[in-house]
Amino acid sequence: MVPDTTLARRAAVGVGDRVRIAAHGGARAYRVSGIARPARTVPQATMFFAAAEADRPAAPTGSVADIATRTRVGPASG
């Protein structure tokens, strides 16, 4: 996954770190593969997934409105 600079800073994560993303009653670990630097201010923190992974955290309707992340110090499992 690729967080934007705001989310990466808030979560204190960098390239190569693993983060757990929770959605729809489940959680999955993802490796941070880059940090997105938007050309202009974005009103909320944003993350991107590879096309093959993008549907996993999506709602049953196939769209994502909001995802909450929780960070902690130490390695993620899963």
C-alpha positions as CSV (number, residue, x, y, z in Angstrom):
1,M,0.0,0.0,0.0
2,V,1.0,3.6,-0.5
3,P,-0.1,6.2,2.0
4,D,0.1,9.9,1.3
5,T,2.6,12.0,3.2
6,T,0.0,13.1,5.8
7,L,-1.0,9.5,6.7
8,A,2.6,8.3,6.7
9,R,3.6,11.0,9.1
10,R,0.6,10.5,11.4
11,A,1.2,6.7,11.4
12,A,5.0,7.1,11.7
13,V,5.5,4.6,8.9
14,G,8.0,4.5,6.0
15,V,8.8,2.5,3.0
16,G,9.3,-1.2,3.9
17,D,7.2,-1.0,7.1
18,R,4.2,-3.3,7.6
19,V,0.8,-1.9,8.6
20,R,-2.5,-3.6,9.5
21,I,-5.6,-2.3,7.7
22,A,-9.0,-3.2,9.2
23,A,-12.1,-3.2,7.1
24,H,-15.5,-5.0,7.3
25,G,-14.7,-7.1,10.4
26,G,-11.3,-8.3,9.2
27,A,-7.7,-7.0,9.2
28,R,-4.8,-7.7,6.8
29,A,-1.1,-6.7,6.9
30,Y,0.3,-4.7,4.0
31,R,3.8,-3.5,3.3
32,V,4.3,0.2,2.6
33,S,5.9,0.3,-0.9
34,G,6.0,4.1,-1.3
35,I,4.8,7.4,0.0
36,A,2.5,9.5,-2.3
37,R,3.3,13.2,-2.4
38,P,0.2,15.0,-3.7
39,A,0.7,18.1,-5.9
40,R,-1.8,20.0,-3.8
41,T,-3.4,19.8,-0.4
42,V,-5.7,16.8,0.0
43,P,-8.5,17.3,2.6
44,Q,-8.1,13.9,4.2
45,A,-5.4,11.2,4.6
46,T,-5.3,8.9,1.6
47,M,-3.9,5.5,0.8
48,F,-3.5,3.5,-2.4
49,F,-3.4,-0.2,-3.1
50,A,-2.2,-2.3,-6.1
51,A,-5.1,-3.2,-8.4
52,A,-4.9,-6.9,-7.3
53,E,-5.4,-5.8,-3.6
54,A,-7.8,-2.8,-4.1
55,D,-11.0,-4.8,-3.7
56,R,-10.0,-6.5,-0.5
57,P,-10.8,-3.6,1.9
58,A,-13.7,-2.4,-0.3
59,A,-17.3,-2.4,0.8
60,P,-19.7,-5.0,-0.7
61,T,-20.7,-2.3,-3.2
62,G,-17.2,-2.2,-4.5
63,S,-16.4,1.3,-3.3
64,V,-14.4,2.6,-0.3
65,A,-15.5,5.7,1.5
66,D,-13.4,5.6,4.7
67,I,-10.9,3.3,6.2
68,A,-9.6,3.6,9.8
69,T,-6.1,2.7,10.6
70,R,-4.5,1.9,14.0
71,T,-0.8,2.0,14.4
72,R,1.5,0.5,17.0
73,V,5.2,0.2,17.5
74,G,6.6,-3.2,16.5
75,P,6.2,-5.7,13.7
76,A,2.8,-6.5,12.3
77,S,1.8,-10.1,11.9
78,G,-0.4,-11.6,9.2
